[in-house]
Amino acid sequence: MHLRALPGVPDFFFQASKLAIFVDGCFWHRCPICNRRLPKTHKQYWSNKLRGNVDRRVAALTALRKMQIKALTIWEHELQQPCDVIKMVDRIAGSVGKSQGG
């Protein structure tokens, strides 16, 4: 968990399958599905802050790709109730298989 040696410090890393998993908050990382609104006050601050988060995320994913590490993002809204745990496990297992060439 939280392997600081990797770009973006993934929440989980599976060495054998070269799979990094990020569990990202929809607001903080600007989920493309939720498209959460900026707070009504200090809009410029929040816009800059969240743009920086997105830029760092893109840079980390690019660096991981260059290291031949597959990255999987699990968004906050995917874990909220009701969460289909079996579906999430299947998604992770599918990513492990793909990262191993299977």
SVG drawing of the C-alpha trace seen along z (x, -y; Angstrom):
<svg xmlns="http://www.w3.org/2000/svg" viewBox="-27 -34 38 49">
<polyline fill="none" stroke="black" stroke-width="0.4" points="0.0,0.0 1.0,-3.6 4.4,-2.7 6.1,-6.1 8.7,-4.9 6.1,-5.0 4.8,-8.1 1.5,-9.3 1.9,-7.0 -0.7,-4.4 -3.1,-3.3 -2.3,0.3 0.5,1.9 0.7,5.5 4.4,6.1 4.0,9.4 1.4,8.1 2.8,4.6 -0.6,3.1 -1.1,-0.2 -4.5,-1.0 -5.6,-4.5 -8.8,-5.1 -9.6,-8.7 -12.1,-11.1 -14.5,-12.4 -14.3,-16.0 -10.5,-16.2 -9.5,-14.4 -12.3,-15.7 -14.1,-12.5 -15.3,-12.8 -18.6,-11.1 -19.6,-13.0 -18.3,-16.4 -18.7,-17.9 -19.2,-21.6 -16.6,-24.0 -17.4,-25.7 -19.3,-29.0 -16.6,-31.0 -12.9,-31.3 -13.6,-29.8 -10.2,-30.8 -8.4,-29.1 -10.4,-25.9 -10.0,-25.9 -6.2,-26.2 -6.0,-23.7 -8.0,-21.0 -6.3,-21.6 -3.0,-21.0 -4.4,-17.7 -5.5,-16.6 -2.1,-17.6 -0.2,-15.7 -2.4,-12.7 -1.9,-12.7 1.9,-13.1 1.9,-10.1 -0.1,-7.9 2.2,-8.8 5.2,-8.0 3.7,-4.6 2.9,-3.8 6.5,-4.4 7.6,-2.1 5.2,0.5 3.0,0.4 -0.8,0.6 -2.8,-1.9 -6.4,-1.3 -8.5,-4.1 -11.4,-3.3 -13.6,-6.4 -15.2,-7.3 -18.7,-7.0 -18.0,-3.4 -17.5,-2.5 -20.5,-4.3 -23.6,-2.3 -24.8,-0.2 -21.4,1.0 -21.3,4.1 -18.3,5.7 -18.2,8.7 -18.2,6.4 -15.3,4.4 -13.3,7.5 -13.9,8.8 -12.7,5.4 -9.5,5.6 -8.9,9.3 -9.4,8.4 -6.8,5.7 -4.4,8.1 -4.9,10.6 -4.4,7.9 -1.2,6.6 0.2,10.1 -0.6,10.5 -3.6,12.7"/>
</svg>
